[in-house]
Structures are given as C-alpha cells and as structure tokens.
Amino acid sequence: MIIYPAIDIKDGKAVRLTKGLMDSAKIYSNEPWELAKKFESLGAKWLHLVDLNGAFAGEPKNLEAIKKIREKSKLHMQLGGGIRDEETIKRYLDLGIDRVILGSIAAKNPEFVKDMAKKYRIVVGIDAIDGYVAVEGWAKTSTMKATELAKEYAKSGVEAIICTDVSRDGTLSGVNIDFTVSIAKASGIDTIASGGVRDINDIKALLDTKIVAGVIVGKAFYEGTLDLKEAFALVE
C-alpha cells in the first residue's frame, strides 16, 4: 500500500480544507515546495497535489507553485484540480507530473477519460457525498452513485481510482473503509482512500482490507495526529 502525502494549493499556498469548503482553508505553508522536501526526507515515494483554485475554475491556477515543487523534489507526483481537456493533461505531464487526476470530467464524460487513459497515465477521482458523486470542486452532487461510476472504469486502462468521502475530508474523523472497499470491488482497479485519515489505526485498518492500494494523508500530518515516518515503516 502506498501512502500519498498531500499538498493542496490555494493562491500559491499549501492549505487544508474541511469538507471541501474553500472558506475553511487553513494555511500550513507559504512555500509548498518546502513541504514536498519534508515529505521526501520522511520517506515518501509519491506526492498527491491538488490545485484547489483550479478545481473550482476548471483550469490550472497554481502553475508556478506546481512548477517549483516539481523542480525542487524527486518524488513521483500525481496532480488533480480543474483538468478538463487533453491540452491541460499534456501541459502537466510535460512539466514532469507523473500522472494526472481527472475528477469532474470523469463523471460527466467517461468516454473522454477512457480515451485519455489509452495515451496517458490517468487516475480517476471519485468524490462522494452520502454515496453520490460530487463534482465541480464538490460544490455540486450528481444523481450517480459512486460505485456505479467506479464500475464504468473497470478494464478501462485507468491506473487508479482515488475515492474521497467528502463528509470526512479534513475532519480527522477516521477513513471510510467500507466506502473505499466498495469502490475497489466495483472497479477492480487499484483504489486509493482519501478523506478523514486520523492516525496510525486508519493505516492499519486499510492494510487489513488486503484490497486498498493506497491512502492520501493530509490534515493528519499537518495537525500531528499521524507520524508519517511510522506510517511509511508500516507499509514497506
């Protein structure tokens, strides 16, 4: 299982939101690249990046901060937030991002995403509120069940699915194991848990499922409730 430390970027700064609400942003660093270096020193192999402004705007909004992170760090990186077309995918991959995350477009236009997965390294982000897919930076909820969307991507060539329980994101209330497992079973694709991770017990519980391929860690690191070094040692 891979642990993905997260850096969410808003207005060029590293922040964390609660339940995806932009006005809940708490700033943790004015220089996000410094956090990338910190994660590297703790033993990370991958970094999870989100352009929060981009997620709402539908286009890249924090390119300079992302470029700097890429220049300063040797970590593998996956990035999401406002990626809606092939041009943007190519732009990020040309920057040295290893794979891109398609979220809202994955719910609206699965055929486009499947086409992109034939050419590029694509991860699908499935964000859910009460089991239903949330889009547009979680500002809207669709009528589609998250598990149905996961099934859509079975055998599609998509590298992984990141599933986020929006109601838990940034709350340190514990990861939604059942939801994550349901997405993994529905898709048959490597599934990465996101939202609510609190401490080492969440990491152990995800490992115990034997099916979850990864987990994104954000606020638990920033607020000191999870020792990342201990977590990395557990999954090695």
Secondary structure, DSSP 8 states (H G I E B T S, - for coil): -EEEEEEEEETTEEEEEETTEEEEEEEEES-HHHHHHHHHHHT-SEEEEEEHHHHHHTS---HHHHHHHHHH--SEEEEESS--SHHHHHHHHHHT-SEEEE-HHHHH-HHHHHHHHHHS-EEEEEEEETTEEEETTTTEEEEEEHHHHHHHTTTS---EEEEEETTTTTTTS---HHHHHHHHHHH-S-EEEES---SHHHHHHHHHHS---EEEE-HHHHTTSS-HHHHHHHH-
